[in-house]
Amino acid sequence: MKRLLLTAAAVAVATGLGVAGAFAAQYDRPAPGVPLYGPVQAVPPAGEVPPGVAPAGYQYQWVYSYDHHGYRGHWEAVRVGS
């Protein structure tokens, strides 16, 4: 009886660790389409255009910096003259 109880406990612990590892592996992945590493995008890719008309006193500029997706190239409205 003791052997059966110890075996069941060992299987439960191993299963729990496997499930915890599977969940942890999911959190390590970046969102689809988000480049975390690689070359710096100093210029916009071919065909990439600004998102539209910038607000008054601003212009769109291609920058490589951090936004809510991580470090990547993107259009950013910057104040004219700065």
PDB file of N, CA, C and O in Angstrom:
ATOM      1  N   MET A   1       0.826  -1.188   0.000  1.00  0.00           N
ATOM      2  CA  MET A   1       0.000   0.000   0.000  1.00  0.00           C
ATOM      3  C   MET A   1       0.875   1.259   0.000  1.00  0.00           C
ATOM      4  O   MET A   1       0.592   2.227  -0.706  1.00  0.00           O
ATOM      5  N   LYS A   2       1.934   1.225   0.799  1.00  0.00           N
ATOM      6  CA  LYS A   2       2.826   2.362   0.889  1.00  0.00           C
ATOM      7  C   LYS A   2       3.509   2.614  -0.455  1.00  0.00           C
ATOM      8  O   LYS A   2       3.669   3.765  -0.863  1.00  0.00           O
ATOM      9  N   ARG A   3       3.911   1.547  -1.142  1.00  0.00           N
ATOM     10  CA  ARG A   3       4.560   1.658  -2.434  1.00  0.00           C
ATOM     11  C   ARG A   3       3.612   2.283  -3.464  1.00  0.00           C
ATOM     12  O   ARG A   3       4.023   3.121  -4.268  1.00  0.00           O
ATOM     13  N   LEU A   4       2.365   1.875  -3.431  1.00  0.00           N
ATOM     14  CA  LEU A   4       1.360   2.412  -4.351  1.00  0.00           C
ATOM     15  C   LEU A   4       1.146   3.916  -4.103  1.00  0.00           C
ATOM     16  O   LEU A   4       1.040   4.695  -5.051  1.00  0.00           O
ATOM     17  N   LEU A   5       1.085   4.307  -2.859  1.00  0.00           N
ATOM     18  CA  LEU A   5       0.901   5.704  -2.502  1.00  0.00           C
ATOM     19  C   LEU A   5       2.103   6.543  -2.949  1.00  0.00           C
ATOM     20  O   LEU A   5       1.928   7.634  -3.492  1.00  0.00           O
ATOM     21  N   LEU A   6       3.310   6.043  -2.727  1.00  0.00           N
ATOM     22  CA  LEU A   6       4.510   6.768  -3.145  1.00  0.00           C
ATOM     23  C   LEU A   6       4.608   6.870  -4.670  1.00  0.00           C
ATOM     24  O   LEU A   6       5.021   7.902  -5.200  1.00  0.00           O
ATOM     25  N   THR A   7       4.234   5.810  -5.367  1.00  0.00           N
ATOM     26  CA  THR A   7       4.246   5.830  -6.829  1.00  0.00           C
ATOM     27  C   THR A   7       3.235   6.847  -7.359  1.00  0.00           C
ATOM     28  O   THR A   7       3.540   7.608  -8.277  1.00  0.00           O
ATOM     29  N   ALA A   8       2.051   6.858  -6.790  1.00  0.00           N
ATOM     30  CA  ALA A   8       1.016   7.802  -7.217  1.00  0.00           C
ATOM     31  C   ALA A   8       1.463   9.243  -6.948  1.00  0.00           C
ATOM     32  O   ALA A   8       1.229  10.129  -7.771  1.00  0.00           O
ATOM     33  N   ALA A   9       2.096   9.475  -5.817  1.00  0.00           N
ATOM     34  CA  ALA A   9       2.576  10.815  -5.494  1.00  0.00           C
ATOM     35  C   ALA A   9       3.676  11.239  -6.464  1.00  0.00           C
ATOM     36  O   ALA A   9       3.697  12.388  -6.904  1.00  0.00           O
ATOM     37  N   ALA A  10       4.578  10.339  -6.799  1.00  0.00           N
ATOM     38  CA  ALA A  10       5.657  10.662  -7.735  1.00  0.00           C
ATOM     39  C   ALA A  10       5.097  10.972  -9.120  1.00  0.00           C
ATOM     40  O   ALA A  10       5.558  11.899  -9.786  1.00  0.00           O
ATOM     41  N   VAL A  11       4.106  10.201  -9.554  1.00  0.00           N
ATOM     42  CA  VAL A  11       3.480  10.453 -10.858  1.00  0.00           C
ATOM     43  C   VAL A  11       2.764  11.805 -10.842  1.00  0.00           C
ATOM     44  O   VAL A  11       2.829  12.547 -11.822  1.00  0.00           O
ATOM     45  N   ALA A  12       2.093  12.126  -9.757  1.00  0.00           N
ATOM     46  CA  ALA A  12       1.386  13.409  -9.653  1.00  0.00           C
ATOM     47  C   ALA A  12       2.365  14.580  -9.689  1.00  0.00           C
ATOM     48  O   ALA A  12       2.105  15.588 -10.346  1.00  0.00           O
ATOM     49  N   VAL A  13       3.482  14.451  -8.989  1.00  0.00           N
ATOM     50  CA  VAL A  13       4.484  15.524  -8.983  1.00  0.00           C
ATOM     51  C   VAL A  13       5.087  15.685 -10.378  1.00  0.00           C
ATOM     52  O   VAL A  13       5.243  16.807 -10.860  1.00  0.00           O
ATOM     53  N   ALA A  14       5.425  14.578 -11.024  1.00  0.00           N
ATOM     54  CA  ALA A  14       6.007  14.641 -12.362  1.00  0.00           C
ATOM     55  C   ALA A  14       5.023  15.247 -13.357  1.00  0.00           C
ATOM     56  O   ALA A  14       5.420  16.035 -14.216  1.00  0.00           O
ATOM     57  N   THR A  15       3.765  14.895 -13.255  1.00  0.00           N
ATOM     58  CA  THR A  15       2.742  15.462 -14.134  1.00  0.00           C
ATOM     59  C   THR A  15       2.584  16.958 -13.881  1.00  0.00           C
ATOM     60  O   THR A  15       2.477  17.745 -14.821  1.00  0.00           O
ATOM     61  N   GLY A  16       2.572  17.340 -12.629  1.00  0.00           N
ATOM     62  CA  GLY A  16       2.461  18.760 -12.292  1.00  0.00           C
ATOM     63  C   GLY A  16       3.628  19.565 -12.819  1.00  0.00           C
ATOM     64  O   GLY A  16       3.436  20.671 -13.324  1.00  0.00           O
ATOM     65  N   LEU A  17       4.842  19.029 -12.710  1.00  0.00           N
ATOM     66  CA  LEU A  17       6.011  19.720 -13.240  1.00  0.00           C
ATOM     67  C   LEU A  17       5.961  19.824 -14.766  1.00  0.00           C
ATOM     68  O   LEU A  17       6.357  20.838 -15.341  1.00  0.00           O
ATOM     69  N   GLY A  18       5.477  18.781 -15.403  1.00  0.00           N
ATOM     70  CA  GLY A  18       5.328  18.815 -16.860  1.00  0.00           C
ATOM     71  C   GLY A  18       4.320  19.856 -17.306  1.00  0.00           C
ATOM     72  O   GLY A  18       4.558  20.580 -18.273  1.00  0.00           O
ATOM     73  N   VAL A  19       3.201  19.938 -16.613  1.00  0.00           N
ATOM     74  CA  VAL A  19       2.174  20.930 -16.945  1.00  0.00           C
ATOM     75  C   VAL A  19       2.704  22.338 -16.683  1.00  0.00           C
ATOM     76  O   VAL A  19       2.487  23.238 -17.494  1.00  0.00           O
ATOM     77  N   ALA A  20       3.386  22.537 -15.575  1.00  0.00           N
ATOM     78  CA  ALA A  20       3.958  23.853 -15.271  1.00  0.00           C
ATOM     79  C   ALA A  20       4.996  24.246 -16.317  1.00  0.00           C
ATOM     80  O   ALA A  20       5.053  25.410 -16.716  1.00  0.00           O
ATOM     81  N   GLY A  21       5.801  23.317 -16.761  1.00  0.00           N
ATOM     82  CA  GLY A  21       6.785  23.595 -17.805  1.00  0.00           C
ATOM     83  C   GLY A  21       6.132  23.951 -19.128  1.00  0.00           C
ATOM     84  O   GLY A  21       6.617  24.826 -19.846  1.00  0.00           O
ATOM     85  N   ALA A  22       5.041  23.285 -19.454  1.00  0.00           N
ATOM     86  CA  ALA A  22       4.325  23.596 -20.692  1.00  0.00           C
ATOM     87  C   ALA A  22       3.731  25.004 -20.643  1.00  0.00           C
ATOM     88  O   ALA A  22       3.777  25.733 -21.634  1.00  0.00           O
ATOM     89  N   PHE A  23       3.181  25.383 -19.506  1.00  0.00           N
ATOM     90  CA  PHE A  23       2.650  26.739 -19.366  1.00  0.00           C
ATOM     91  C   PHE A  23       3.764  27.776 -19.441  1.00  0.00           C
ATOM     92  O   PHE A  23       3.597  28.821 -20.070  1.00  0.00           O
ATOM     93  N   ALA A  24       4.890  27.498 -18.808  1.00  0.00           N
ATOM     94  CA  ALA A  24       6.013  28.440 -18.826  1.00  0.00           C
ATOM     95  C   ALA A  24       6.559  28.611 -20.238  1.00  0.00           C
ATOM     96  O   ALA A  24       6.973  29.708 -20.611  1.00  0.00           O
ATOM     97  N   ALA A  25       6.564  27.547 -21.021  1.00  0.00           N
ATOM     98  CA  ALA A  25       7.047  27.634 -22.396  1.00  0.00           C
ATOM     99  C   ALA A  25       6.166  28.553 -23.234  1.00  0.00           C
ATOM    100  O   ALA A  25       6.658  29.195 -24.162  1.00  0.00           O
ATOM    101  N   GLN A  26       4.895  28.626 -22.930  1.00  0.00           N
ATOM    102  CA  GLN A  26       3.993  29.498 -23.671  1.00  0.00           C
ATOM    103  C   GLN A  26       4.289  30.968 -23.407  1.00  0.00           C
ATOM    104  O   GLN A  26       4.151  31.789 -24.313  1.00  0.00           O
ATOM    105  N   TYR A  27       4.689  31.319 -22.202  1.00  0.00           N
ATOM    106  CA  TYR A  27       4.941  32.710 -21.861  1.00  0.00           C
ATOM    107  C   TYR A  27       6.236  33.225 -22.458  1.00  0.00           C
ATOM    108  O   TYR A  27       6.412  34.438 -22.572  1.00  0.00           O
ATOM    109  N   ASP A  28       7.135  32.358 -22.838  1.00  0.00           N
ATOM    110  CA  ASP A  28       8.426  32.753 -23.367  1.00  0.00           C
ATOM    111  C   ASP A  28       8.341  33.227 -24.812  1.00  0.00           C
ATOM    112  O   ASP A  28       9.263  33.891 -25.286  1.00  0.00           O
ATOM    113  N   ARG A  29       7.270  32.908 -25.524  1.00  0.00           N
ATOM    114  CA  ARG A  29       7.167  33.225 -26.941  1.00  0.00           C
ATOM    115  C   ARG A  29       6.679  34.658 -27.145  1.00  0.00           C
ATOM    116  O   ARG A  29       5.764  35.110 -26.457  1.00  0.00           O
ATOM    117  N   PRO A  30       7.299  35.380 -28.103  1.00  0.00           N
ATOM    118  CA  PRO A  30       6.805  36.719 -28.414  1.00  0.00           C
ATOM    119  C   PRO A  30       5.519  36.644 -29.224  1.00  0.00           C
ATOM    120  O   PRO A  30       5.197  35.594 -29.780  1.00  0.00           O
ATOM    121  N   ALA A  31       4.803  37.718 -29.294  1.00  0.00           N
ATOM    122  CA  ALA A  31       3.591  37.769 -30.111  1.00  0.00           C
ATOM    123  C   ALA A  31       3.963  37.576 -31.579  1.00  0.00           C
ATOM    124  O   ALA A  31       5.066  37.947 -31.980  1.00  0.00           O
ATOM    125  N   PRO A  32       3.080  37.011 -32.382  1.00  0.00           N
ATOM    126  CA  PRO A  32       3.401  36.785 -33.797  1.00  0.00           C
ATOM    127  C   PRO A  32       3.729  38.088 -34.516  1.00  0.00           C
ATOM    128  O   PRO A  32       3.049  39.097 -34.327  1.00  0.00           O
ATOM    129  N   GLY A  33       4.759  38.063 -35.328  1.00  0.00           N
ATOM    130  CA  GLY A  33       5.133  39.224 -36.112  1.00  0.00           C
ATOM    131  C   GLY A  33       5.981  40.247 -35.385  1.00  0.00           C
ATOM    132  O   GLY A  33       6.265  41.311 -35.937  1.00  0.00           O
ATOM    133  N   VAL A  34       6.391  39.955 -34.165  1.00  0.00           N
ATOM    134  CA  VAL A  34       7.174  40.917 -33.388  1.00  0.00           C
ATOM    135  C   VAL A  34       8.643  40.521 -33.456  1.00  0.00           C
ATOM    136  O   VAL A  34       9.031  39.505 -32.881  1.00  0.00           O
ATOM    137  N   PRO A  35       9.470  41.309 -34.152  1.00  0.00           N
ATOM    138  CA  PRO A  35      10.888  40.986 -34.178  1.00  0.00           C
ATOM    139  C   PRO A  35      11.564  41.446 -32.893  1.00  0.00           C
ATOM    140  O   PRO A  35      11.502  42.627 -32.549  1.00  0.00           O
ATOM    141  N   LEU A  36      12.199  40.539 -32.192  1.00  0.00           N
ATOM    142  CA  LEU A  36      12.909  40.897 -30.977  1.00  0.00           C
ATOM    143  C   LEU A  36      14.397  41.072 -31.231  1.00  0.00           C
ATOM    144  O   LEU A  36      15.064  41.855 -30.555  1.00  0.00           O
ATOM    145  N   TYR A  37      14.906  40.346 -32.199  1.00  0.00           N
ATOM    146  CA  TYR A  37      16.317  40.406 -32.530  1.00  0.00           C
ATOM    147  C   TYR A  37      16.449  40.543 -34.031  1.00  0.00           C
ATOM    148  O   TYR A  37      15.486  40.308 -34.762  1.00  0.00           O
ATOM    149  N   GLY A  38      17.594  40.908 -34.489  1.00  0.00           N
ATOM    150  CA  GLY A  38      17.814  41.011 -35.920  1.00  0.00           C
ATOM    151  C   GLY A  38      18.335  42.381 -36.279  1.00  0.00           C
ATOM    152  O   GLY A  38      18.679  43.180 -35.408  1.00  0.00           O
ATOM    153  N   PRO A  39      18.392  42.648 -37.578  1.00  0.00           N
ATOM    154  CA  PRO A  39      18.966  43.911 -38.017  1.00  0.00           C
ATOM    155  C   PRO A  39      18.076  45.093 -37.640  1.00  0.00           C
ATOM    156  O   PRO A  39      16.851  44.976 -37.596  1.00  0.00           O
ATOM    157  N   VAL A  40      18.706  46.220 -37.373  1.00  0.00           N
ATOM    158  CA  VAL A  40      17.977  47.450 -37.080  1.00  0.00           C
ATOM    159  C   VAL A  40      17.347  47.949 -38.376  1.00  0.00           C
ATOM    160  O   VAL A  40      18.014  48.017 -39.408  1.00  0.00           O
ATOM    161  N   GLN A  41      16.088  48.291 -38.324  1.00  0.00           N
ATOM    162  CA  GLN A  41      15.388  48.794 -39.499  1.00  0.00           C
ATOM    163  C   GLN A  41      15.541  50.317 -39.536  1.00  0.00           C
ATOM    164  O   GLN A  41      14.687  51.043 -39.028  1.00  0.00           O
ATOM    165  N   ALA A  42      16.638  50.795 -40.142  1.00  0.00           N
ATOM    166  CA  ALA A  42      16.921  52.226 -40.165  1.00  0.00           C
ATOM    167  C   ALA A  42      16.044  52.969 -41.160  1.00  0.00           C
ATOM    168  O   ALA A  42      15.782  54.159 -40.991  1.00  0.00           O
ATOM    169  N   VAL A  43      15.595  52.280 -42.185  1.00  0.00           N
ATOM    170  CA  VAL A  43      14.711  52.889 -43.190  1.00  0.00           C
ATOM    171  C   VAL A  43      13.477  51.998 -43.322  1.00  0.00           C
ATOM    172  O   VAL A  43      13.553  50.791 -43.089  1.00  0.00           O
ATOM    173  N   PRO A  44      12.352  52.583 -43.691  1.00  0.00           N
ATOM    174  CA  PRO A  44      11.151  51.757 -43.822  1.00  0.00           C
ATOM    175  C   PRO A  44      11.296  50.728 -44.942  1.00  0.00           C
ATOM    176  O   PRO A  44      11.952  50.997 -45.949  1.00  0.00           O
ATOM    177  N   PRO A  45      10.694  49.566 -44.776  1.00  0.00           N
ATOM    178  CA  PRO A  45      10.730  48.565 -45.843  1.00  0.00           C
ATOM    179  C   PRO A  45      10.061  49.110 -47.111  1.00  0.00           C
ATOM    180  O   PRO A  45       9.249  50.033 -47.048  1.00  0.00           O
ATOM    181  N   ALA A  46      10.409  48.531 -48.248  1.00  0.00           N
ATOM    182  CA  ALA A  46       9.836  48.973 -49.518  1.00  0.00           C
ATOM    183  C   ALA A  46       8.308  48.882 -49.459  1.00  0.00           C
ATOM    184  O   ALA A  46       7.749  47.858 -49.066  1.00  0.00           O
ATOM    185  N   GLY A  47       7.660  49.950 -49.847  1.00  0.00           N
ATOM    186  CA  GLY A  47       6.209  49.978 -49.862  1.00  0.00           C
ATOM    187  C   GLY A  47       5.564  50.426 -48.563  1.00  0.00           C
ATOM    188  O   GLY A  47       4.347  50.599 -48.506  1.00  0.00           O
ATOM    189  N   GLU A  48       6.358  50.617 -47.524  1.00  0.00           N
ATOM    190  CA  GLU A  48       5.821  51.045 -46.223  1.00  0.00           C
ATOM    191  C   GLU A  48       5.554  52.546 -46.281  1.00  0.00           C
ATOM    192  O   GLU A  48       6.453  53.321 -46.611  1.00  0.00           O
ATOM    193  N   VAL A  49       4.358  52.953 -45.972  1.00  0.00           N
ATOM    194  CA  VAL A  49       3.991  54.368 -46.021  1.00  0.00           C
ATOM    195  C   VAL A  49       3.513  54.816 -44.647  1.00  0.00           C
ATOM    196  O   VAL A  49       3.057  53.994 -43.853  1.00  0.00           O
ATOM    197  N   PRO A  50       3.614  56.123 -44.355  1.00  0.00           N
ATOM    198  CA  PRO A  50       3.114  56.610 -43.068  1.00  0.00           C
ATOM    199  C   PRO A  50       1.624  56.322 -42.910  1.00  0.00           C
ATOM    200  O   PRO A  50       0.917  56.154 -43.903  1.00  0.00           O
ATOM    201  N   PRO A  51       1.145  56.266 -41.677  1.00  0.00           N
ATOM    202  CA  PRO A  51      -0.244  55.881 -41.445  1.00  0.00           C
ATOM    203  C   PRO A  51      -1.287  56.901 -41.869  1.00  0.00           C
ATOM    204  O   PRO A  51      -2.480  56.611 -41.784  1.00  0.00           O
ATOM    205  N   GLY A  52      -0.894  58.063 -42.313  1.00  0.00           N
ATOM    206  CA  GLY A  52      -1.870  59.063 -42.744  1.00  0.00           C
ATOM    207  C   GLY A  52      -1.330  60.457 -42.489  1.00  0.00           C
ATOM    208  O   GLY A  52      -0.119  60.661 -42.413  1.00  0.00           O
ATOM    209  N   VAL A  53      -2.232  61.407 -42.359  1.00  0.00           N
ATOM    210  CA  VAL A  53      -1.830  62.785 -42.119  1.00  0.00           C
ATOM    211  C   VAL A  53      -1.496  62.949 -40.639  1.00  0.00           C
ATOM    212  O   VAL A  53      -2.277  62.570 -39.766  1.00  0.00           O
ATOM    213  N   ALA A  54      -0.329  63.516 -40.375  1.00  0.00           N
ATOM    214  CA  ALA A  54       0.093  63.730 -38.991  1.00  0.00           C
ATOM    215  C   ALA A  54      -0.697  64.892 -38.387  1.00  0.00           C
ATOM    216  O   ALA A  54      -1.156  65.770 -39.118  1.00  0.00           O
ATOM    217  N   PRO A  55      -0.859  64.906 -37.068  1.00  0.00           N
ATOM    218  CA  PRO A  55      -1.540  66.035 -36.422  1.00  0.00           C
ATOM    219  C   PRO A  55      -0.796  67.347 -36.678  1.00  0.00           C
ATOM    220  O   PRO A  55       0.378  67.332 -37.047  1.00  0.00           O
ATOM    221  N   ALA A  56      -1.466  68.462 -36.486  1.00  0.00           N
ATOM    222  CA  ALA A  56      -0.862  69.773 -36.722  1.00  0.00           C
ATOM    223  C   ALA A  56       0.392  69.936 -35.869  1.00  0.00           C
ATOM    224  O   ALA A  56       0.374  69.667 -34.668  1.00  0.00           O
ATOM    225  N   GLY A  57       1.482  70.379 -36.498  1.00  0.00           N
ATOM    226  CA  GLY A  57       2.741  70.582 -35.796  1.00  0.00           C
ATOM    227  C   GLY A  57       3.596  69.333 -35.683  1.00  0.00           C
ATOM    228  O   GLY A  57       4.656  69.371 -35.059  1.00  0.00           O
ATOM    229  N   TYR A  58       3.164  68.234 -36.266  1.00  0.00           N
ATOM    230  CA  TYR A  58       3.902  66.978 -36.203  1.00  0.00           C
ATOM    231  C   TYR A  58       4.107  66.438 -37.606  1.00  0.00           C
ATOM    232  O   TYR A  58       3.400  66.811 -38.542  1.00  0.00           O
ATOM    233  N   GLN A  59       5.082  65.558 -37.737  1.00  0.00           N
ATOM    234  CA  GLN A  59       5.289  64.817 -38.978  1.00  0.00           C
ATOM    235  C   GLN A  59       5.645  63.386 -38.615  1.00  0.00           C
ATOM    236  O   GLN A  59       6.199  63.131 -37.545  1.00  0.00           O
ATOM    237  N   TYR A  60       5.332  62.455 -39.498  1.00  0.00           N
ATOM    238  CA  TYR A  60       5.669  61.058 -39.245  1.00  0.00           C
ATOM    239  C   TYR A  60       7.115  60.809 -39.645  1.00  0.00           C
ATOM    240  O   TYR A  60       7.575  61.260 -40.693  1.00  0.00           O
ATOM    241  N   GLN A  61       7.821  60.081 -38.787  1.00  0.00           N
ATOM    242  CA  GLN A  61       9.221  59.739 -39.021  1.00  0.00           C
ATOM    243  C   GLN A  61       9.397  58.256 -38.710  1.00  0.00           C
ATOM    244  O   GLN A  61       8.819  57.744 -37.752  1.00  0.00           O
ATOM    245  N   TRP A  62      10.195  57.572 -39.523  1.00  0.00           N
ATOM    246  CA  TRP A  62      10.482  56.162 -39.300  1.00  0.00           C
ATOM    247  C   TRP A  62      11.543  56.061 -38.208  1.00  0.00           C
ATOM    248  O   TRP A  62      12.632  56.616 -38.359  1.00  0.00           O
ATOM    249  N   VAL A  63      11.253  55.378 -37.135  1.00  0.00           N
ATOM    250  CA  VAL A  63      12.195  55.229 -36.028  1.00  0.00           C
ATOM    251  C   VAL A  63      12.318  53.754 -35.658  1.00  0.00           C
ATOM    252  O   VAL A  63      11.403  52.964 -35.889  1.00  0.00           O
ATOM    253  N   TYR A  64      13.444  53.403 -35.090  1.00  0.00           N
ATOM    254  CA  TYR A  64      13.656  52.062 -34.544  1.00  0.00           C
ATOM    255  C   TYR A  64      13.787  52.237 -33.044  1.00  0.00           C
ATOM    256  O   TYR A  64      14.835  52.648 -32.547  1.00  0.00           O
ATOM    257  N   SER A  65      12.722  51.925 -32.329  1.00  0.00           N
ATOM    258  CA  SER A  65      12.730  52.112 -30.887  1.00  0.00           C
ATOM    259  C   SER A  65      11.723  51.164 -30.253  1.00  0.00           C
ATOM    260  O   SER A  65      11.111  50.334 -30.925  1.00  0.00           O
ATOM    261  N   TYR A  66      11.570  51.309 -28.953  1.00  0.00           N
ATOM    262  CA  TYR A  66      10.668  50.433 -28.203  1.00  0.00           C
ATOM    263  C   TYR A  66       9.258  50.994 -28.254  1.00  0.00           C
ATOM    264  O   TYR A  66       9.042  52.182 -28.012  1.00  0.00           O
ATOM    265  N   ASP A  67       8.304  50.135 -28.568  1.00  0.00           N
ATOM    266  CA  ASP A  67       6.905  50.481 -28.376  1.00  0.00           C
ATOM    267  C   ASP A  67       6.268  49.302 -27.648  1.00  0.00           C
ATOM    268  O   ASP A  67       6.986  48.422 -27.174  1.00  0.00           O
ATOM    269  N   HIS A  68       4.960  49.263 -27.550  1.00  0.00           N
ATOM    270  CA  HIS A  68       4.319  48.220 -26.752  1.00  0.00           C
ATOM    271  C   HIS A  68       4.509  46.815 -27.313  1.00  0.00           C
ATOM    272  O   HIS A  68       4.118  45.845 -26.664  1.00  0.00           O
ATOM    273  N   HIS A  69       5.102  46.678 -28.511  1.00  0.00           N
ATOM    274  CA  HIS A  69       5.383  45.360 -29.080  1.00  0.00           C
ATOM    275  C   HIS A  69       6.834  44.936 -28.857  1.00  0.00           C
ATOM    276  O   HIS A  69       7.170  43.775 -29.090  1.00  0.00           O
ATOM    277  N   GLY A  70       7.687  45.832 -28.421  1.00  0.00           N
ATOM    278  CA  GLY A  70       9.104  45.533 -28.267  1.00  0.00           C
ATOM    279  C   GLY A  70       9.913  46.466 -29.144  1.00  0.00           C
ATOM    280  O   GLY A  70       9.374  47.440 -29.669  1.00  0.00           O
ATOM    281  N   TYR A  71      11.193  46.189 -29.313  1.00  0.00           N
ATOM    282  CA  TYR A  71      12.038  47.005 -30.175  1.00  0.00           C
ATOM    283  C   TYR A  71      11.768  46.640 -31.619  1.00  0.00           C
ATOM    284  O   TYR A  71      11.848  45.474 -32.005  1.00  0.00           O
ATOM    285  N   ARG A  72      11.445  47.652 -32.417  1.00  0.00           N
ATOM    286  CA  ARG A  72      11.170  47.424 -33.831  1.00  0.00           C
ATOM    287  C   ARG A  72      11.110  48.760 -34.549  1.00  0.00           C
ATOM    288  O   ARG A  72      11.033  49.817 -33.922  1.00  0.00           O
ATOM    289  N   GLY A  73      11.146  48.699 -35.869  1.00  0.00           N
ATOM    290  CA  GLY A  73      10.981  49.897 -36.662  1.00  0.00           C
ATOM    291  C   GLY A  73       9.499  50.204 -36.806  1.00  0.00           C
ATOM    292  O   GLY A  73       8.691  49.298 -37.010  1.00  0.00           O
ATOM    293  N   HIS A  74       9.141  51.481 -36.700  1.00  0.00           N
ATOM    294  CA  HIS A  74       7.737  51.877 -36.836  1.00  0.00           C
ATOM    295  C   HIS A  74       7.648  53.379 -37.105  1.00  0.00           C
ATOM    296  O   HIS A  74       8.611  54.118 -36.900  1.00  0.00           O
ATOM    297  N   TRP A  75       6.497  53.807 -37.558  1.00  0.00           N
ATOM    298  CA  TRP A  75       6.256  55.232 -37.785  1.00  0.00           C
ATOM    299  C   TRP A  75       5.897  55.876 -36.454  1.00  0.00           C
ATOM    300  O   TRP A  75       5.144  55.318 -35.657  1.00  0.00           O
ATOM    301  N   GLU A  76       6.450  57.058 -36.233  1.00  0.00           N
ATOM    302  CA  GLU A  76       6.162  57.787 -34.996  1.00  0.00           C
ATOM    303  C   GLU A  76       5.972  59.262 -35.340  1.00  0.00           C
ATOM    304  O   GLU A  76       6.734  59.828 -36.124  1.00  0.00           O
ATOM    305  N   ALA A  77       4.953  59.877 -34.752  1.00  0.00           N
ATOM    306  CA  ALA A  77       4.725  61.310 -34.967  1.00  0.00           C
ATOM    307  C   ALA A  77       5.689  62.090 -34.085  1.00  0.00           C
ATOM    308  O   ALA A  77       5.698  61.941 -32.864  1.00  0.00           O
ATOM    309  N   VAL A  78       6.499  62.927 -34.728  1.00  0.00           N
ATOM    310  CA  VAL A  78       7.458  63.760 -33.993  1.00  0.00           C
ATOM    311  C   VAL A  78       7.138  65.223 -34.265  1.00  0.00           C
ATOM    312  O   VAL A  78       6.661  65.575 -35.344  1.00  0.00           O
ATOM    313  N   ARG A  79       7.403  66.063 -33.283  1.00  0.00           N
ATOM    314  CA  ARG A  79       7.129  67.495 -33.411  1.00  0.00           C
ATOM    315  C   ARG A  79       8.061  68.103 -34.471  1.00  0.00           C
ATOM    316  O   ARG A  79       9.257  67.812 -34.487  1.00  0.00           O
ATOM    317  N   VAL A  80       7.523  68.924 -35.330  1.00  0.00           N
ATOM    318  CA  VAL A  80       8.304  69.580 -36.376  1.00  0.00           C
ATOM    319  C   VAL A  80       9.274  70.547 -35.702  1.00  0.00           C
ATOM    320  O   VAL A  80       8.880  71.310 -34.820  1.00  0.00           O
ATOM    321  N   GLY A  81      10.538  70.516 -36.115  1.00  0.00           N
ATOM    322  CA  GLY A  81      11.550  71.407 -35.568  1.00  0.00           C
ATOM    323  C   GLY A  81      12.277  70.841 -34.367  1.00  0.00           C
ATOM    324  O   GLY A  81      13.072  71.550 -33.751  1.00  0.00           O
ATOM    325  N   SER A  82      12.034  69.588 -34.011  1.00  0.00           N
ATOM    326  CA  SER A  82      12.755  69.034 -32.860  1.00  0.00           C
ATOM    327  C   SER A  82      13.716  67.957 -33.278  1.00  0.00           C
ATOM    328  O   SER A  82      14.405  67.383 -32.435  1.00  0.00           O
TER     329      SER A  82
END
